[in-house]
Amino acid sequence: MKTDISSSASSQHSSFFDLTNRVALVTGTSRGLGQYFARALARAGADLILTSRNKASLQAFESELRELGCRCASVSLDVCSEQSIQAAISDASAAFGKIDILVNNAGMNIRKPATEVTWEDWNQILDTNLRGSFFVAQAVAKGMIKREYGRIINIGSVTSVAGYAGLGPYGASRGGIRQLTMSLADDWGPHGITVNCLAPGWFKTAQNKVMYENKEWVQYLCDRIPLKRPGRPDDLDGPVVFLASEESRYVTGQILLVDGGISTGATRALPASPVGAPKAT
Ligand SMILES: NC(=O)c1ccc[n+]([C@@H]2O[C@H](COP(=O)([O-])OP(=O)(O)OC[C@H]3O[C@@H](n4cnc5c(N)ncnc54)[C@H](OP(=O)(O)O)[C@@H]3O)[C@@H](O)[C@H]2O)c1
């Protein structure tokens, strides 16, 4: 029998990146990148569970997602409280009967010269970004292990792989996230769970908007980014949907940097010269 290769290939590919019937939990969706991650997953067909320490703050965003045709639920979550994590994951698992995808996005930052960082600053950053992400993943993975399926996406940062003055404890938390990702991939891979780290570069959000008001600093930043601009939150749509989808099934323990190339080091080894200018001889 003659097989129509082109039509069988296209019908096979028509479900690429389709998240229909998948349930995604995105932590920290009251503002910022978490909302972009949730919106991208909802557009790909997933049902969504949203979180904030103040559940009431999620109402408007929940309505927006429902308008996209997405089933949506909200739970209270403080990732610095073990009790809150247990209650939130129990509520989230009950909402639609399962969690297929976790985006470990909740996080915070305190920018200070290293000599001014206090004991409390260190604890707050590491407890939120690193300990919180681990225990949320642990609570969610228990259900995933029973169902032999899961996609865990830990949000890292370009600071997972590079050092920046003023971001010591934050960088330590994000470097830890990268290491945690590799270890959890090894722990849970045998149960059909992939664990990856999605690492944004420099994106303007509520967490850092003061920085972007300083034109000189923005110019300094863009000079070091090969693609010559800071990230736009929707630059992360494709990468998060890929890592959440069936199409990333053989990718685990990896860091996907979405940073315009700043993690290359991007330091000029030649004096500045306009593109196309004659080469120095
Ligand atoms: N913006 C960037 O350029 C960039 C780059 C790389 C990585 N990241 C990381 O990406 C994530 C989102 O960044 P963003 O810029 O969108 O931050 P953001 O605007 O400050 O939003 C942070 C979110 O995390 C939640 N959160 C903070 N502390 C929490 C806690 N103890 N328990 C539960 N939720 C908590 C907040 O929710 P509530 O306050 O409502 O509880 C909020 O929804 C963060 O982890 C950040 O470190 C950001």
The ligand as an SDF file (V2000), in Angstrom:
LIG
                    3D

 48 52  0  0  0  0  0  0  0  0999 V2000
   12.4350   39.4960   35.7950 N   0  0  0  0  0  0  0  0  0  0  0  0
   13.5820   38.9510   35.3960 C   0  0  0  0  0  0  0  0  0  0  0  0
   14.3560   39.5480   34.6420 O   0  0  0  0  0  0  0  0  0  0  0  0
   13.9290   37.5600   35.8660 C   0  0  0  0  0  0  0  0  0  0  0  0
   15.0420   36.9520   35.2970 C   0  0  0  0  0  0  0  0  0  0  0  0
   15.3780   35.6610   35.6970 C   0  0  0  0  0  0  0  0  0  0  0  0
   14.6180   35.0160   36.6440 C   0  0  0  0  0  0  0  0  0  0  0  0
   13.5370   35.6350   37.2160 N   0  0  0  0  0  0  0  0  0  0  0  0
   12.7770   34.8980   38.1980 C   0  0  0  0  0  0  0  0  0  0  0  0
   11.4910   34.6560   37.6330 O   0  0  0  0  0  0  0  0  0  0  0  0
   10.5070   34.6450   38.6770 C   0  0  0  0  0  0  0  0  0  0  0  0
    9.4500   35.7050   38.3830 C   0  0  0  0  0  0  0  0  0  0  0  0
   10.1080   36.9490   38.3130 O   0  0  0  0  0  0  0  0  0  0  0  0
    9.3050   38.3150   38.2050 P   0  0  0  0  0  0  0  0  0  0  0  0
   10.2740   39.3240   37.7410 O   0  0  0  0  0  0  0  0  0  0  0  0
    8.0390   38.0820   37.4870 O   0  0  0  0  0  0  0  0  0  0  0  0
    9.0070   38.5920   39.7620 O   0  0  0  0  0  0  0  0  0  0  0  0
    7.8100   39.4310   40.4510 P   0  0  0  0  0  0  0  0  0  0  0  0
    7.1870   40.3380   39.4720 O   0  0  0  0  0  0  0  0  0  0  0  0
    8.3870   40.0110   41.6950 O   0  0  0  0  0  0  0  0  0  0  0  0
    6.7740   38.2610   40.8540 O   0  0  0  0  0  0  0  0  0  0  0  0
    7.1680   37.3000   41.7910 C   0  0  0  0  0  0  0  0  0  0  0  0
    6.0320   36.3300   42.0560 C   0  0  0  0  0  0  0  0  0  0  0  0
    6.4920   35.3960   43.0520 O   0  0  0  0  0  0  0  0  0  0  0  0
    5.5540   35.3550   44.1080 C   0  0  0  0  0  0  0  0  0  0  0  0
    6.2180   35.1740   45.4110 N   0  0  0  0  0  0  0  0  0  0  0  0
    7.2030   35.9220   45.9550 C   0  0  0  0  0  0  0  0  0  0  0  0
    7.5080   35.4510   47.1790 N   0  0  0  0  0  0  0  0  0  0  0  0
    6.7040   34.3750   47.4000 C   0  0  0  0  0  0  0  0  0  0  0  0
    6.5300   33.4620   48.4740 C   0  0  0  0  0  0  0  0  0  0  0  0
    7.2450   33.5560   49.6230 N   0  0  0  0  0  0  0  0  0  0  0  0
    5.6170   32.4680   48.3490 N   0  0  0  0  0  0  0  0  0  0  0  0
    4.8880   32.3740   47.2260 C   0  0  0  0  0  0  0  0  0  0  0  0
    4.9670   33.2020   46.1640 N   0  0  0  0  0  0  0  0  0  0  0  0
    5.8690   34.2000   46.2750 C   0  0  0  0  0  0  0  0  0  0  0  0
    4.7910   36.6570   44.0600 C   0  0  0  0  0  0  0  0  0  0  0  0
    3.4640   36.3870   44.5260 O   0  0  0  0  0  0  0  0  0  0  0  0
    2.7390   37.1220   45.7820 P   0  0  0  0  0  0  0  0  0  0  0  0
    3.5820   38.3100   46.1690 O   0  0  0  0  0  0  0  0  0  0  0  0
    1.4100   37.5210   45.2100 O   0  0  0  0  0  0  0  0  0  0  0  0
    2.6580   36.0620   46.8140 O   0  0  0  0  0  0  0  0  0  0  0  0
    4.7950   37.0080   42.5760 C   0  0  0  0  0  0  0  0  0  0  0  0
    3.6570   36.4800   41.9280 O   0  0  0  0  0  0  0  0  0  0  0  0
   11.2440   34.9120   39.9730 C   0  0  0  0  0  0  0  0  0  0  0  0
   11.5740   33.6810   40.5630 O   0  0  0  0  0  0  0  0  0  0  0  0
   12.5040   35.6270   39.4990 C   0  0  0  0  0  0  0  0  0  0  0  0
   13.5600   35.5180   40.4010 O   0  0  0  0  0  0  0  0  0  0  0  0
   13.1850   36.8980   36.8360 C   0  0  0  0  0  0  0  0  0  0  0  0
  1  2  1  0
  2  3  2  0
  2  4  1  0
  4  5  1  0
  4 48  2  0
  5  6  2  0
  6  7  1  0
  7  8  2  0
  8  9  1  0
  8 48  1  0
  9 10  1  0
  9 46  1  0
 10 11  1  0
 11 12  1  0
 11 44  1  0
 12 13  1  0
 13 14  1  0
 14 15  2  0
 14 16  1  0
 14 17  1  0
 17 18  1  0
 18 19  2  0
 18 20  1  0
 18 21  1  0
 21 22  1  0
 22 23  1  0
 23 24  1  0
 23 42  1  0
 24 25  1  0
 25 26  1  0
 25 36  1  0
 26 27  1  0
 26 35  1  0
 27 28  2  0
 28 29  1  0
 29 30  1  0
 29 35  2  0
 30 31  1  0
 30 32  2  0
 32 33  1  0
 33 34  2  0
 34 35  1  0
 36 37  1  0
 36 42  1  0
 37 38  1  0
 38 39  2  0
 38 40  1  0
 38 41  1  0
 42 43  1  0
 44 45  1  0
 44 46  1  0
 46 47  1  0
M  CHG  2   8   1  16  -1
M  END
$$$$
